[in-house]
Amino acid sequence: MNYNGLIIKGIGGFYYVETSEGIFECKAKGIFRKNKITPVAGDRVRISVNVAAENTIDEIFERKNLLVRPPVSNLDALFIVVSTCEPAPNTVVIDKMTVLAEKNNIEPVLIFTKTDKKSSEDLIAEYKKTKYKIFSVSINDHSQLDEIKNYISGKLVAFTGNSGAGKSTLINALCPELQLSTADISNKLGRGRHTTRQAEIFHIGDGLVIDTAGFSAVDLLSTDVILKEDLQFYFSEFSDYIDQCRFTGCAHLNDKGCKICEMVQSGLISQSRHESYKILYNDAKAIKKWEL
């Protein structure tokens, strides 16, 4: 029997594919190894379910994006969880993550946490000039949880952020029964058989969420390369002004006739975001296309 499904977990060469008929343990056909293609969580696949032989993954449908670490594909949104304090927010790290999300055709979403300890107003003021969706939550204020859950609906999303930012607390608040459900699914998938922890997908409401263990800012920032000439396209608030610079090839640093710099001076683009752009641009100058 053939079914289409979603890889929700892969461990030790075994892949667990969720279909309309249930979850099946599968092995990838040898052609994938020959072509140096590794199935990952998030892949949409076609499988063969066999009575007298191993179930196999026969086809991996086209991916819209692929992250290397953790290995996951087809993300719709990346929820960047940022504490207003403890740990203090680092806007350069936040902006690196939004840039990498945009580069990979993933929607960045910002969630500011611990607002009971420190207000998120200053952070919101910086990022409301972007085109990103923003939420604020605290241990005492769950008023936006339903809105977050609705935003996840119909999407495959991941939560990332620095350790201590409140990712686990937020996910538990969104889906209190997830811990029990995780145990149930893990028993079905044989987690006890394998010790290596990999990306795993769970249901929250009508959405799908990547298990975030090990999904950190460091992982994202160490596995992607951005060229200086492409960086401008990954700052969403630049998009309306890029073509209005006086000179072709404007770097948008402190260039004469630069529309981006003009918008920073007028307050329509955040100065903090522009500072992050300049830092990333200078980092990217060291990358040569011919070295890639």
N, C-alpha and C positions, 0 to 999 in steps of 0.2 A: 504494500500500500504506500502511496505517496502523499505527503502532506507538506503544506507550507507552514512555517513557524518562525519563532524568534529564539535565538540562542540567549538563554538567561544566565548561563554559567558555563565555564570551561575549566576543567582541572585534569592535569596529567594525560592529556590527549583524548579525554572524554568530554563531550559537549552535551548539554542538557537543553533540549529544544521544546519550547512551549507551543503547542498546537491546539486547535479546537477539540482534539480528541485526547488531550492530556499532555504530560511531559514525557519525552522519550530520551533515553541515553543513546548517544550516537558517536561514531568515529567518523573522522573526515576521510573522504576518498584520497587515494594516493596522488591523484592529479594535482591536488592543492599543494602538497609538499613539493612536488616536482616543479610547480610554478612559483614556489616560495610565497604562498599565500596561507596565512594562518587565520582560521575562523576566530572571532572574538564575540564577547557579549555585546548584544545590540544588532548583530547581523540578522538580516531576514534571509531565510534559507528554504530550500526544498530538500526534504529528506525521504529516504526509503525505509519503511518499517518492515523488517523481515522476521519470520517465525523461526527459521532454522539457521539464521546467521546474524551477524551484527547489524544493527541499524546504521545507516550511513547518511552523511551529509553529501548530497549530490550536486548542489548548486548554491552559490552565495550570490544573492541579488545585489545590484549596484548599490554601493555605499555613498551617502552624501557627505560623510566625514569619517575620519579614523584618528583616534588618539593612540599614542604609543604606550604611555604609562599613566594610568592603568590602561590595558588594552580594551577599548570599547569603541563602538561605531554608532553612527546614526543618531547622535544626540541632537535633540531639538533645542535644549536650553541648558545653560550652565548657571546654577544658582551660587553666586559668590557670597559667602556668609562672612560678614565683617563685624567684629566686636567694636563698640564705641570706646571700650576701655578693656584693659586686662585680657588679652594683649591689645595694646594701642594700635589703631588702624595705621597702615602704611599705604598711602595713596599710590605710590609708585608700583608696589606689588599688586594692588587692586587693578591699576590701569594695565599692567602687563597681562593680567588674566583676562581682562575685557578684550584686549587686542588679540590675544591668542584665540579666544572664543570667536571673535569676528572673522579672523583669518580662516578658521575651520568651519565657517558657515553655521555657527552655533550662537543662539541668542544669549547675550549676557543679561542676567537678572541680579540685582543687588538686594541683599537682605541685611539690614543693620540690626544687631542684637545688643542685649544688655542695656536697653534704653532706660531701664529703671535706675541704673547707676550713673549714666551720663547720657544726655540728650543726643539724638541723632540729627538735630537741626542743622548743624554746621556741615555735616557730611551730605545731607540732602541738598543743601544750598549749592554745594560743589557739583553734585551729579545730576541735579534736575535740568541742567543745561545740555545733558546728553540725551540720547533717545532711548535710554534704558528704563525698564520697569524697576521701581524701587519699593521695598517694603521695610517696615520697622516693627520689631517685636521685642518683648522682654518676658521674663518669667511671670510677671504680673499682668502683662497686657497681651492677650491672645486675639485681639479684635481683628487682626488681619489674617488669621490662620485660614479661615474659610476662603478668603480671596486668594491666598497662596495656593490652597488645594485646588481651587477652580482654575487657576493659571496652569497648574500641572496637568490638568485633565486633557487627555488625548495626546500627551507628549511623553517622550523619553527624556528624562532630565538627570543631572548629577548635581550634587552639592559639593562645593569645595571651599577651602578657607584654612587659615592657620589653626593649629592645635589650640583648643581652648576658646575658639570663637563661638561655640554653641551649636555646631552642626547636629550632633547626636540629640541634644535636648530639643532642637527644633523638629527633627524628624519624628521623635517620639511624641511630641505634641501634635504633629500632623496626623499621626497614625499610632495611637496608644497600643493597639493590638499587634503592631509589627513584630515585636520581639517574639510573641507566641507564634505568629505566622512564620517568622524566619526559622524557628526551630522545626516547625512542621515541614516546611519546604526542604530544609537541610536534611532531615531524615529521609525524605523521598529521594533526594539527590545524592545521598551517600557521603555527606561531608566527612563523617568519621573515617571513611576509607582513605581520604587524601588529607595531608597536613598543610599543603600550600594554599594560601588564601588568595583568591582571584576576584575580579569584579563579578558582581552578582546583581541581578535585576529583581526588584520586588514591586508589587502593586500597592499604590496609595490612591484610594478612590478610583477614579477612572484614568489615572496616569501611571507611568512606570518610572521607578527611581533606581538609579545605580547605588548599590551598597557602597558607602563612602569610606570604608576602612582603607587607609593608605592613599586615598584620593586627596592629595594635598597640593598647595600652591607650588611647592618645590617640584613635584612630579610634572606639573604642566609646564613650568618655566624651563625645565632642563631638556625638553624633548622636541622643541620646535625652533625653526630659524625664520627670522623675518628680515627681508632686505630693506635698506633705508628708503628706496624709492617706492616701496609698497606700503610703508608704515602709515602714511597719510590716509589711506583708504580704510584703516581699521580704527580710526577715531570717528565715531558716527556723527559727532557734531561738526566735523570739518566738511562734511559732504556737500553742504549747500554753498560753500565758499571756495572750494579748491580751484575751480575754473575761473575765479575772479581775480587771481593774482596778476600783477602787471607783467611778470616775466614767466615764460615757460620753464618748467623745471625748478620752480621755487621750492626751497627746502623748508619753508615755514618756520625758520628759526628766528632771525631778527632781520629778515631780508627787506630791502626797500621795495615798497609797493606790494607787500604781502597782505592779502585780504584776511588770512587767518590771524596774523599778528594784530591787524586792525580790530578784528572782532574780540580778541583778548583784551585789548586796551579799552574797548567799549563795554566790556563785561558780558558779552553775549556768549563767549567761550571762557570756561573756567581757567584762571591762571594756573591753578594746580595741575589741571589736565595738560595744559601746554608745557609746563615744566616736565611732566612725565614724558611727553612726546619728545622733548629735546634730549632727555636722558637716553631714551630708547633709540633715538636717531643716532646719537653719538656712539652708542654701543654697536648699532648696526653698521656703522661706517667701516668697522674692522672686518666685516664679512665680505668676501669676494665671491661673485657668482661662479667663477671658474674653480673655486675650491670646493664647491658643493657636489 
